[in-house]
Amino acid sequence: MAQPEVFITRKLPGPAEEIIAGVATYEVYEEDRAIPRPVLLQKVKGKDGLLCLLTDKVDAEVMDSAGRGLKVISNYAVGYDNIQIEEAKKRGIVVTNTPGVLTETTADLAWTLLMATARRVVEADAFTRQGLFSGWSPTLFLGVDVYGKTLGIVGLGRIGYAVARRARGFDMRILYYDSMGPFPDKEKEVGAEFRPLAELIQESDFITLHTPYSQQTHHLIGEKELRSMKKTAILVNTSRGAVVDEQALVRALREGWIRGAGLDVYEKEPALAEGLSQLPNAVLVPHIASASVETRFRMAEIAAKNLVAVLEGKPPLFRVV
């Protein structure tokens, strides 16, 4: 009996290929960039399994191109808004993801962005490298304290909760909003207080976003919300870019509605809203929230094991549908 055939849309770190090789033949798109749409449509033809990234739009057209033999779509990510879930469900295609493994790593980066923005680390680094540092000054790169301030967490799932745990070390007042909340047990464990989103936005010194992307969360933070924040507030986004109206954010940063922002994700990624890259009060990193050696290797392992399990007729580790 012929082995199942698998297509992998990007070269992955860790043991993914070794795991898949044990049960299937596979092909990998070797270039270190998002696979062009026409190539994906061609390569997925006749495949039993697809291991894809969040940069790959897997819709009805891709599923049609694969044909009726496609059994599993394994997403190398926690989020799966790049996949048409209902279409896969209708066709009986199993969709899997990699939750949990990147929780602590993403929480670490959220704090990195918060601290770097609050203390103007990126600006100060560039200043020093350019040879402009001429000696200590009482007014040089004044930032804001984090300790003892109010942290607003939007989305108290795994990652939001991990961020809240870290906030205890800074003796912060912790507010949270979650469309599925409140969560009394979590509140007790980390000392958090539930607030409606509008109140959280008005009361917080730092606001960090950890909500999944959906039609309901599209532009959850827009002009109205940005204007409601404290002028000293800092916004951090490690969730999905389109949760924030990026054009409104550029205006907010340029015109001083808020103090700053730390971003790992972008609305039309990898493109940035016009003017964003020129703003000194924005700390911008290229979607690296899960980019630690340990986490990316573990993600690859889970994605491969999810895929292999379905091909072998077994339950995957993490099933979306």
C-alpha positions in Angstrom: 0.0 0.0 0.0 1.4 3.4 -1.0 2.4 5.8 1.7 0.4 9.0 2.3 1.8 12.1 0.6 2.3 15.3 2.5 3.3 18.9 1.6 5.0 21.2 4.0 4.9 24.9 3.1 8.1 26.0 4.8 11.4 24.5 6.1 10.8 24.0 9.8 13.3 23.7 12.7 13.5 20.6 14.8 12.3 17.1 14.2 9.2 17.6 12.0 10.5 16.0 8.8 11.9 13.0 10.7 8.6 12.4 12.4 6.7 12.6 9.1 9.2 10.5 7.2 8.2 7.5 9.3 4.7 7.3 7.9 4.6 9.4 4.7 6.5 10.7 1.7 6.7 14.5 1.8 7.9 17.5 -0.1 9.0 20.8 1.5 8.9 24.3 0.0 12.5 25.2 0.6 12.6 29.0 0.2 12.5 30.9 3.4 9.6 33.1 2.5 5.8 32.7 2.3 4.9 30.2 -0.5 3.4 32.0 -3.5 -0.3 31.2 -4.0 0.1 29.5 -7.4 2.9 27.2 -6.1 0.7 26.2 -3.1 -2.2 25.4 -5.4 0.1 23.2 -7.5 2.0 21.5 -4.8 -1.1 20.5 -2.7 -2.6 18.5 -5.5 -3.2 14.9 -4.6 -1.8 15.3 -1.1 -3.2 13.5 1.9 -1.8 16.0 4.4 -0.8 19.7 4.5 1.4 21.2 7.1 1.1 25.0 6.8 1.9 28.2 8.5 -0.2 31.1 9.5 1.1 33.0 6.5 -0.7 30.5 4.2 -4.3 31.1 3.3 -5.9 27.7 3.2 -9.4 28.2 1.7 -11.8 26.4 -0.5 -9.6 26.9 -3.5 -6.7 25.2 -1.8 -8.9 22.4 -0.6 -10.3 21.9 -4.1 -6.8 21.8 -5.6 -5.8 19.1 -3.1 -8.8 17.0 -4.0 -10.9 14.6 -2.0 -7.9 12.8 -0.5 -6.9 15.6 1.8 -7.4 14.3 5.3 -5.6 16.8 7.6 -4.4 20.4 7.7 -1.8 20.8 10.4 -1.2 24.5 11.3 2.2 25.4 12.7 0.6 28.0 15.0 -1.9 28.5 17.8 -4.2 30.7 15.8 -6.0 29.4 12.7 -7.7 32.4 11.2 -5.6 31.6 8.0 -7.8 28.5 7.5 -11.4 28.4 6.4 -12.5 26.2 9.3 -16.1 25.7 8.2 -15.0 24.7 4.8 -12.7 22.1 6.2 -15.4 20.8 8.6 -17.9 20.5 5.7 -15.4 18.4 3.8 -14.4 16.2 6.8 -10.8 17.5 6.8 -9.3 17.5 10.3 -7.6 20.8 11.3 -5.0 20.9 14.1 -2.9 23.6 15.8 -0.1 24.0 18.4 -1.6 25.6 21.5 0.0 25.8 24.9 3.6 25.3 23.8 4.2 29.0 23.0 2.3 30.4 26.0 5.3 31.4 28.2 7.4 32.5 25.3 4.8 34.8 24.0 4.1 36.2 27.4 7.9 36.9 27.7 7.8 38.9 24.5 4.8 40.9 25.5 6.7 41.9 28.6 9.8 42.6 26.5 7.8 45.0 24.3 6.1 46.6 27.3 9.4 47.3 29.1 11.3 48.4 26.0 8.6 50.9 25.1 8.2 52.2 28.7 11.9 52.7 29.1 12.6 53.8 25.4 15.2 51.1 25.0 15.2 51.0 21.2 15.6 54.8 20.9 18.4 54.8 23.5 20.2 51.9 21.8 20.2 53.7 18.4 21.3 57.0 20.1 24.2 55.2 21.8 25.3 53.3 18.6 25.3 56.6 16.6 28.0 58.0 19.0 25.6 60.7 20.4 26.0 59.7 24.0 28.1 62.5 25.6 27.5 61.8 29.3 24.9 61.2 31.9 22.0 63.7 31.9 19.0 64.0 34.3 16.6 64.4 31.3 18.2 61.9 28.9 15.6 59.4 27.5 13.1 59.7 30.3 10.7 56.8 30.3 8.0 55.7 32.7 7.9 53.3 35.6 6.2 49.9 35.3 6.3 48.9 38.9 3.1 49.6 40.8 1.1 50.7 37.7 -2.1 49.4 36.3 -2.0 46.7 33.7 -5.0 46.0 31.4 -5.1 42.6 29.8 -7.5 42.0 26.9 -8.1 38.3 26.7 -7.3 36.1 29.8 -6.6 32.9 28.0 -3.4 30.9 28.4 -1.1 33.8 27.2 -3.0 36.6 28.9 -3.0 34.6 32.2 0.8 34.0 31.8 1.3 37.8 31.4 -0.8 38.4 34.5 1.3 36.0 36.6 4.4 38.0 35.6 2.7 41.3 36.6 2.6 40.2 40.2 6.4 40.6 40.4 5.9 44.2 39.5 3.2 44.7 42.2 0.8 45.9 39.5 -2.9 46.4 39.7 -4.2 43.9 37.2 -7.4 44.5 35.2 -8.7 42.2 32.5 -11.5 42.0 29.9 -12.5 38.8 28.2 -15.6 38.2 26.2 -15.9 34.8 27.9 -15.3 36.1 31.4 -15.3 36.8 34.2 -13.2 34.0 35.6 -13.4 34.1 39.4 -10.7 31.3 39.9 -8.2 33.1 37.8 -9.0 36.4 39.4 -8.2 34.9 42.8 -5.0 33.3 41.7 -3.4 36.4 40.2 -5.3 39.2 42.0 -7.0 40.4 38.8 -10.2 42.4 38.5 -12.7 42.1 35.6 -13.7 45.3 33.8 -15.8 46.0 30.8 -13.4 46.9 27.9 -14.3 50.6 27.9 -13.4 50.9 31.6 -10.2 48.8 31.3 -9.1 51.1 28.5 -9.7 54.2 30.5 -8.1 53.0 33.7 -4.9 51.2 32.5 -1.4 52.5 32.2 -0.4 49.6 30.0 -2.8 47.6 27.8 -1.7 44.3 26.3 -3.8 42.3 23.7 -4.2 38.6 23.9 -7.4 37.9 22.1 -8.0 35.6 19.0 -8.8 37.3 15.7 -12.4 37.1 14.5 -15.0 39.3 13.0 -15.9 40.3 16.5 -12.4 41.4 17.4 -11.6 43.1 14.1 -10.4 46.6 15.0 -11.3 46.0 18.6 -8.9 48.8 19.3 -9.8 51.7 17.0 -9.9 55.4 17.1 -12.6 55.6 19.8 -10.6 53.3 22.1 -7.3 54.9 21.5 -8.7 58.4 22.3 -10.2 56.9 25.5 -6.8 55.8 26.8 -4.6 57.8 29.1 -2.2 60.1 27.2 0.5 58.3 29.2 -0.7 54.8 28.2 1.3 52.2 26.3 -0.4 49.6 24.0 1.2 46.2 23.4 0.0 43.7 20.7 1.2 40.2 20.3 -2.2 38.7 19.2 -3.2 39.5 15.6 -2.5 42.7 13.8 -6.1 43.4 12.7 -7.3 43.5 16.3 -5.9 47.1 16.1 -6.8 49.7 13.5 -3.2 50.4 12.5 -3.9 53.7 10.7 -5.7 55.0 13.8 -2.8 53.8 15.9 -0.3 55.8 13.7 -2.3 58.9 14.3 -2.5 58.2 18.1 1.2 57.8 18.3 2.0 60.8 16.1 -0.5 63.2 17.7 0.1 62.1 21.3 -3.2 60.4 22.2 -1.1 57.7 23.9 2.6 57.5 24.9 3.7 54.5 22.9 3.1 51.1 21.4 5.0 47.8 21.2 4.0 45.6 18.3 4.8 42.1 17.2 2.0 41.8 14.6 0.5 44.0 11.9 -2.8 44.5 10.2 -1.6 43.8 6.7 1.5 41.9 7.6 4.3 42.1 6.5 3.4 45.6 5.3 3.2 48.3 7.9 0.7 51.2 8.0 2.2 54.3 6.3 4.3 56.3 8.8 4.5 53.6 11.5 8.1 52.8 11.0 9.1 56.5 11.3 7.6 56.8 14.8 10.2 56.8 17.6 7.5 55.9 20.2 6.7 52.6 18.5 8.8 49.5 19.1 8.4 47.1 16.2 9.5 43.5 15.9 8.7 41.0 13.0 6.2 38.6 14.5 8.7 36.8 16.8 6.5 36.1 19.9 7.2 32.4 19.7 10.7 32.7 18.3 12.8 30.9 20.9 14.7 27.8 19.9 12.9 25.7 22.5 9.4 26.8 21.4 9.8 26.7 17.7 11.3 23.2 17.9 8.4 22.0 20.0 5.9 23.6 17.7 7.4 21.7 14.8 7.2 18.5 16.7 3.6 19.0 17.7 2.5 20.0 14.2 4.2 16.9 12.7 2.7 14.6 15.4 -0.8 16.1 14.8 -0.5 15.4 11.1 0.9 11.9 11.4 -1.7 10.9 14.0 -4.6 11.8 11.6 -2.9 10.0 8.7 -2.6 6.9 10.9 -6.3 7.1 11.9 -5.5 8.3 15.5 -6.7 11.3 17.4 -4.3 14.3 17.0 -2.7 16.0 20.0 -4.6 19.2 19.4 -7.7 19.3 17.1 -9.5 22.4 16.0 -12.2 20.6 14.0 
